[in-house]
C-alpha cells in the first residue's frame, strides 16, 4: 500500500517499516519486498524505517 501509493500517499519509509514487521512475523512475501525496497533506499531512510518498525511493535506489545 505505502510502497505503491495505492489509497495513501507513497511513503517508502513507512512501507519498509510495515514489510519489516510482517517479515518478522514470518511472511515470506513481506521478506522479499522488504529486501527489495531496502536495496533501493538510502541508509538514512532504512534507519528511519527500522525505528518506525520498532515503534509499531513496541506500541502493539503495550496494548496486549
QUIMO-V41755 format. One record per residue. N is the residue number from 1. RES is the residue in one small letter. NEAR is the number of other C-alpha atoms within 12 Angstrom. D_LAST is the distance of its C-alpha to the last C-alpha in Angstrom with 1 decimal. Layout:
n->N res->RES near->NEAR d_last->D_LAST
n->N res->RES near->NEAR d_last->D_LAST
This chain:
n->1 res->x near->18 d_last->25.5
n->2 res->x near->20 d_last->25.6
n->3 res->x near->26 d_last->28.0
n->4 res->x near->17 d_last->30.5
n->5 res->x near->13 d_last->29.9
n->6 res->x near->11 d_last->29.7
n->7 res->x near->10 d_last->28.4
n->8 res->x near->13 d_last->27.3
n->9 res->x near->14 d_last->29.2
n->10 res->x near->15 d_last->29.6
n->11 res->x near->22 d_last->27.6
n->12 res->x near->33 d_last->27.8
n->13 res->x near->32 d_last->25.5
n->14 res->x near->34 d_last->22.6
n->15 res->x near->37 d_last->23.7
n->16 res->x near->40 d_last->23.7
n->17 res->x near->35 d_last->20.3
n->18 res->x near->32 d_last->18.8
n->19 res->x near->35 d_last->21.2
n->20 res->x near->37 d_last->20.1
n->21 res->x near->29 d_last->16.4
n->22 res->x near->22 d_last->17.6
n->23 res->x near->21 d_last->20.2
n->24 res->x near->20 d_last->17.8
n->25 res->x near->14 d_last->16.2
n->26 res->x near->13 d_last->19.8
n->27 res->x near->16 d_last->21.2
n->28 res->x near->16 d_last->24.9
n->29 res->x near->16 d_last->26.0
n->30 res->x near->24 d_last->23.4
n->31 res->x near->23 d_last->24.8
n->32 res->x near->19 d_last->28.3
n->33 res->x near->27 d_last->27.6
n->34 res->x near->32 d_last->25.9
n->35 res->x near->20 d_last->28.9
n->36 res->x near->19 d_last->31.4
n->37 res->x near->29 d_last->29.9
n->38 res->x near->29 d_last->29.5
n->39 res->x near->15 d_last->33.2
n->40 res->x near->17 d_last->34.2
n->41 res->x near->22 d_last->32.4
n->42 res->x near->15 d_last->33.6
n->43 res->x near->14 d_last->32.0
n->44 res->x near->14 d_last->30.9
n->45 res->x near->22 d_last->29.1
n->46 res->x near->27 d_last->27.4
n->47 res->x near->19 d_last->26.4
n->48 res->x near->22 d_last->24.9
n->49 res->x near->29 d_last->23.0
n->50 res->x near->27 d_last->21.6
n->51 res->x near->21 d_last->20.4
n->52 res->x near->24 d_last->18.8
n->53 res->x near->27 d_last->17.1
n->54 res->x near->21 d_last->15.8
n->55 res->x near->19 d_last->14.6
n->56 res->x near->21 d_last->12.8
n->57 res->x near->21 d_last->10.9
n->58 res->x near->14 d_last->10.4
n->59 res->x near->12 d_last->9.1
n->60 res->x near->12 d_last->6.6
n->61 res->x near->10 d_last->5.4
n->62 res->x near->9 d_last->5.6
n->63 res->x near->8 d_last->3.8
n->64 res->x near->7 d_last->0.0
